[in-house]
Amino acid sequence: MTNPSSQSVLFAASEVSLTNRPKRAKPPVSSGVIGMLIFMVTEAMFFAGLISAYMVIRSGIEEWPPWGQPRLPVETTAFNTLVLLLSGLTMGFSRNLLQKQKFQEGRRLLGISLLLGTFFLVAQGYEWVQLLNFGMTVSSSVYGGLFYLIIGAHGFHVVGVLAVLIHAWNRLGASNNPITAEGLLPLQLLWYFVVCVWPVLYVLVYLT
């Protein structure tokens, strides 16, 4: 026969062990950020391959840009580059506000950042239309083919990241399954990557 006093001691011990169980420590870096950093490394290698191919091919051609090809709009694209850099800056300010629980201000700045990114994309598209009208196509020369390959690859990334960020912006104020500032961070990191790659491409393709 079991002693009632021993049962009470057993229950008390089990309650203490459950309540005093150590809490799981929060990882310093979330799995989403780690996954995005790994993805960004692969993307950096991708762009490094494109840049290496561009430099190797260009070094084997005496006249660059080749004769008969339209010159790139350096000044207009310089302004567009500043717009994209400003988009990355406002994205950083937006994150700071969201971390401080200033939801409305942070969401507003994030929206401005997305509008600036959209402006950059539309301006690049208009530039492409003008170049096509002047006869610069993928098949017109190696110069045109490399231009559309490298700049087009970046534009493709801008479209993809913008689409995901716009979806995340809508979820910031959603009542069902909202996204948090930490959940938004991996997407913001990818946007920073897209922003930082562009000046390198601009100097390489437009200025040198």
N, C-alpha and C positions, 0 to 999 in steps of 0.2 A: 504494500500500500504506500502511495506517494505522500510525502509530508507536504501539507499545504504551504508551510513556510518556505520550503525549497522551491516550490512552483513560483511563488511571488518573487523570490530572489532571481529566478531564471528570467521571468518576464522583465524585471527591472534591468537586468544586465543586457537583455536583448534591445530594450528601448534605448539604453545609453549607447550601445554600439551603433544603432541606426542613426541616432541624432548626431553623434560625434564622428560620423564617417567623413573623412577629409574630402573637400570639394575638388573636382578636377580642375587643374590649372588651365587658364585660357592660353592657347598658343600665341607667341609673339607675332606671328605672321599667319594669316588665314590661308586655308588651302586654296581658296579662289585666287588670292594674290600670287601664291607660289605657282599655280597652274598658268596664270597669265604671264608671269615672268618667263617661264619656260617657253611659252608660245612666242613671246617677244624675241627671245634669243633665236628661235628658228626663223622668225621674220627678218631679223637683222642679218642672218646668214643669207637669206633669200635676196635681200637688197644688195648685200655685199657681192654676191655673185653677179647680179645685173651690172653693178658699177664696174666690177673687174672686166666683164665682157666688153662693156662700153669703152673702157680705157685701152684695152688690147686692140680692139678693132679700130679705134680712132688713131692709135699710134701708127697703124699701117697705111693710113691714107694721108697723102701729102697736103691736100687742101681741105680744110675743115672750118666752117661748113662748106660742102661742095658747091661749085658754081651752079647757078640756076635755081637754088633752093631759097625760099623766103627766109629772112632773118627773124629770129624769135623776138617777141615783144618784151624786151628786158625790163623797161621801166614799168609797164603795166603789171607784169608779174611780180616785180619788186613790191609794189603796193599790195598786191594780193598775198604775198608772203607775210607782210606785216599784219594783214587781217588774220591770217591763220595763227601767227604767233600770239596775237591778242586773244584769240579764241582759247589758246592754251593757258594764258594768264588768267582770264576770267574763270576758266574751269578750276584753277587752283584756289581762287578766292571763294568760289562756290563751295568747294569742299570744306574750307575753313569755317564758313558760316554754318554749314550743315552739321559739322562736328560740335559747334557751339549751340546746337538746337535752335538756330535761327532759320526755321524751315522756309518761310516765305521768301526771305532775302536770298537764301542759298538756291532755291528753286528758280528764282527770277534770273540770277546770274548764270545758272546752268543753261537756261533757255537762251540767254544772250549769246553764250558760247556756241550753242548749236546753230543759232542764226548766222553767226560769223563763219562757222564752218560751212554752212550751206551756201553763203555768199561766195566763199572761196571756190567751192565746187562748181557753182553756176558760172563764175568768171572763167574758170579753166575750160569749161565746156564751150563757152563763147569763143575763147581763144582757139580751140580746136576747129571750130566751124570756120573761122577766118583763115586759118592755115590751110584747111582743106580747099577753100575757095581759091587760094593762091597757088594751088597745085602741089602742096606738100602732103603726100599720102604715105601709107605704109610701104607701098610698092614703088614709090617714086625714086627712092634712093636708100642706101644704108643709113644715111643720116635721118631720114624720116622714119624708117623702121625702128631704129633705136630710140628715137624720141618718143614715139607712141608706145613702145614697149615699156620704157622706164617710167615715164610720166603717167601712162595709163595704169600701170601696176599700182602706183601711189594713189591715183584717183579711185581705183577699185577699192582700196583699203579705206579711203575716206568715206565712200558710199556705205560700206558695210558697218563701220564703226558709228557713223551718224545714225544709221537705221536702228542699231541696238541702243544707242544713247537716247534717242527720241522715245523709244519704248520704255526705257528706264525712267526718263523724265515724267512720263505719264503715270508710272507706278509710284512715284514719290508721294503723290497726294491721294493715292487710291485707298479706299476703305477695305478692299479685299486684296490680300497678299501684297502689301506695300513693300518697296525696297528701302533699305536703310543706307546710311552714309557709308558704312563698311561694305555693304553689298554692292554699292556703286563704285567703290575704289578700283577693282580690277578693270572695269570699263574705262574709267578715267585714266588709268595707267596706259591703256592701249591708245587712247587719244593723244596722250603726251608723246607716245612713240611716233604716231603718225605726224604730229606737229614737228618733232625734232628731226625726223628724217627729211622733211621737205627742204629746209635750207641747204642741206648737203646736196640734194638733187638740183636745186636751183643754181647753186654755184657751179656745179659740175656741167650741167647741160646748157644753161643759159649764158654763163659768164666766161667759161673757159673754152 
